[in-house]
Amino acid sequence: MKLSLLSILLGAGMSLPQIYGLAQPGKFAAAARKLPRNLPLGIALMLLATGWFVWNVNVEPIADFSAFKPYMLAGFAAVGVGSCIFVQDFLAVRAIAVLALLLGKVMVDTGRPHLGESPFVLVIQVWAYVFVAAGIWFTITPWRLRDLLELATANATRVRIGSAIRLAFAVFILTLGLTVFRPM
């Protein structure tokens, strides 16, 4: 994937919820507060994360473990599906954490070859490591996301300010994808 396309997708994808947050802060806050314990969404996101992770392992050339690869794939798939059955508490948060780790990998892998071409590539790289750190943190302590969302959505002003800041960052990333990263 080209860095420009990744930046455009990240910027556009991050913009949409922020626009909703600015337009409907009450509904946005209510949805955000329900997110950590939303079991149907958690199952869907965990299955998506499991599929993405299994696909990553499958395409990875692991010469030392090639004989065990089918067992590893089955084991990882079983852990993902088993999580949906046996670890339903904060499943959505855990799934988002795994997706953040996987997205961080894509961002680092896509940006790494272009590090010398523009200092703005570091924005994507640093953001990827923020995703990785958040993914690790929320995997270990999923209730912290619930607490963070409660704090961020305590009133309409906080929702609007947070959405405006995130929207400005998303527009910046989108602009990088359309300008600076265009040849990359």
N, C-alpha and C positions, 0 to 999 in steps of 0.2 A: 504494500500500500504506500502511496506517496504521502509525504508529510503534509502537503497542501490539502489533500483530500481528508486526511485524518483531522487536521485542524478545523476544516470546514464542518465536518461531521460533529466533532466535539463542541464547537462553538454553537452550531445550530441546535444540537441536542440539549445543551445546557441552557440555551436561551428560552426555549418553549415553556418549561415550568416557571421560570422567573417572570415571564410576561403574565402568566396566569396568577402568580403571587402578587404582582402589582395591581392587576385588574380586580381580583377577587381574594383579598387577603384572608377573609374569614373562612371561606371554603378551602383555600390552600392550607391554612393552619389546621383545620379539622382533618383534612386528608393526611397531612404530615404527622399528626399525632397518632393516627390509626396505623400508620405504616409499620412500626416495629412488630406489632402483633397480628398483622394481616396474614393469616395462614394461607389462603388461596394464592395470594401474590407471592408469599414466601416459597410455596411449593413450585410455582412456575419459575421463579427466579433461581431457585436451587437446581432445578432440572436443567435450566439454561446454563448455569455455571458448571454443572457436572458435565454436560455435553461438551462445552467449550474446553474444559480442562482435559477430558478424555481425548478430544480431538488433538489438543496440543501435545499430549503424551504420544499419541499415535503417530504424528508426523515428525516427532523428534527422533533423530538417529541415535539410538542408545545401543551402541555396539556391545558394551559389557553386559547389558541386560536383555539382549534381543531374544534369548530363549524364554525369558520370563515375561516378555511384553504382553502376551495375551492374558496372562494371569493378573498382571498389574492393571491392565485396562478393565478387566472384570471386577477387580477389587475396588478400584477407584469409582467405578459406576455403582457398585454395591454400597459404598460409603455415601455417595450422593443421594441415592434413592433411600437408603436407610435413614439418613438424616431427616428426610421428609416424613418418615414414619415415627422415628423414635426421639427426635430432637426438635419438637415443634415449637418450643418456647423460643421466641425471638428468631424464628427461622428466616423471616424476611431480612433481618439485620445481618445474619450470618451469610445469607446468599448475596446480599449487597457487598459484604466484605470480600467474599471470594471473587465477585465480579470486579471489584475495585483492584484486586491483585492482578487479575487477568488483563484488565484494561491497562494497568500500569506497565505490564510486560509489553503489550503492543506499542504503547507510547514510547518506551525506552528503545525497543528494537527498531521502531520506525525513525526515531530522531537521531540515534547514535551515529549513523553514517554521515550525517549532515552537521555534526558539532562544529567543525571548522569553517563552515560556510557562512554562518550568521550567529551572532550572540543571542538572537531571539530563540534559537533552538533550545537554549537552556530553560526557557519558560516552560516548554513542553516537558523537558526532562525533570525539572524540579517538581512540576505538577504531578508527574508520574510517581515520583518518590513520595509525594504527599498521599497519593492514592494507596501506595504500598504500606506506608506507615499507618494510615487510617484503616486499611484492610486488616492488618495484623491486630491493631488495637481493638477494633470492633468485633473481631473474631473471638478474642479473649474475653472482652467485657461488652457484650451486646447491649446491656441495659444503659450504657453510657450514651448510645445514640438516642435512645428514648429520652434521656435527661437533656441532651443537647437540643433535641427537637422541641421539647417542652419549653426550654429557655428561649429558643429562637422564635417560637410562635406564641409567646405569652400575650402579646397584643398586636393589633393591626400595624402599629408603627414599626415594631421590630420586624414584622413580616415584610413590610414595604422596604425598609432600609436594607435588610438582608437580601431581598430579591433584587433591589437596584444595584447593590454591590456585585452580586453574582452575575447579573445581566451585563454590567459594564465589563467584567472580566470575560464573559462569553463573547461579547462583541469584539473585544480585543483579540481573542483567539481566532475568531472568524475572520477578522481583518488580516491577521497574520497569514492565514491560509489563503486569502484572496490576493495578497500583495507579496510580502517577503518570502513566503514559502512556495510561491507559484512555480518556480523552476525546480523545486525539490520534490 
